[in-house]
Amino acid sequence: MLKIMQFTAPWCQACHQMDTVLAGLPGLQKIDLEQQPEAGAQYDIKSLPTVIIAEGAEILWRRSGLFPRTEIDEALKTYSRR
């Protein structure tokens, strides 16, 4: 099963913009790195926002910064067919 994670922080303005882009995305798990810094280390998060699609421990897709919704929609189509 695919896991979709958005790494964010309250002070990150770009993260707030991505909230709008990703709104309504089924199964999205938001991870606040101020509250869960170990998650940032586990997934090697270097910048915010970062969105990851994973299956189990395998990272299938990763994108940092602002991007259009179509990019994650296409990635989800690709990886949900595996």
C-alpha positions as CSV (number, residue, x, y, z in Angstrom):
1,M,0.0,0.0,0.0
2,L,1.3,3.5,-0.9
3,K,2.1,5.9,1.8
4,I,2.0,9.7,1.0
5,M,3.9,11.9,3.4
6,Q,4.2,15.7,3.5
7,F,7.1,17.0,5.6
8,T,6.4,20.4,7.0
9,A,7.0,23.0,9.8
10,P,4.7,25.7,11.1
11,W,7.2,28.5,10.1
12,C,7.5,27.3,6.5
13,Q,5.5,29.5,4.1
14,A,6.0,27.2,1.1
15,C,4.6,24.4,3.2
16,H,1.4,26.4,3.8
17,Q,1.2,26.9,0.0
18,M,1.6,23.2,-0.6
19,D,-1.3,22.5,1.9
20,T,-3.6,24.2,-0.7
21,V,-2.1,22.2,-3.6
22,L,-2.4,18.9,-1.7
23,A,-5.8,19.5,-0.2
24,G,-8.1,16.6,-0.5
25,L,-5.4,14.1,-1.4
26,P,-6.5,10.8,0.1
27,G,-4.2,9.2,2.6
28,L,-1.9,12.2,3.0
29,Q,0.1,12.1,6.2
30,K,1.5,15.5,7.3
31,I,4.6,15.3,9.4
32,D,5.6,18.4,11.4
33,L,9.4,18.2,11.8
34,E,9.3,20.4,14.8
35,Q,7.3,17.8,16.6
36,Q,8.9,14.7,14.9
37,P,12.5,15.6,14.1
38,E,13.4,11.9,14.0
39,A,11.2,11.5,10.9
40,G,13.3,14.1,9.1
41,A,16.5,12.2,9.9
42,Q,14.8,8.8,8.9
43,Y,13.8,10.1,5.5
44,D,16.9,12.4,5.0
45,I,14.8,15.6,4.7
46,K,17.0,18.5,3.6
47,S,14.4,21.1,2.7
48,L,10.8,21.9,3.2
49,P,8.3,21.2,2.0
50,T,9.1,17.7,0.9
51,V,6.6,15.1,-0.3
52,I,7.4,11.4,-0.4
53,I,5.5,8.5,-1.9
54,A,6.7,5.2,-0.3
55,E,5.7,1.6,-0.3
56,G,6.9,-0.1,2.9
57,A,10.5,1.2,3.5
58,E,11.1,1.9,-0.2
59,I,10.9,5.5,-1.4
60,L,9.3,5.5,-4.8
61,W,9.0,9.3,-5.4
62,R,10.3,12.4,-3.7
63,R,9.8,16.1,-4.5
64,S,10.9,19.2,-2.5
65,G,9.7,22.7,-2.9
66,L,6.6,23.9,-4.6
67,F,5.1,21.9,-7.4
68,P,1.7,21.6,-9.2
69,R,-0.8,19.0,-8.1
70,T,-0.5,17.3,-11.5
71,E,3.0,16.0,-10.6
72,I,1.9,14.0,-7.6
73,D,-1.2,12.9,-9.4
74,E,0.9,11.4,-12.2
75,A,3.3,9.8,-9.7
76,L,0.4,8.2,-7.9
77,K,-1.0,6.8,-11.1
78,T,2.3,5.4,-12.1
79,Y,3.1,3.7,-8.7
80,S,-0.4,2.5,-8.0
81,R,-0.2,0.3,-11.1
82,R,2.9,-1.6,-9.8
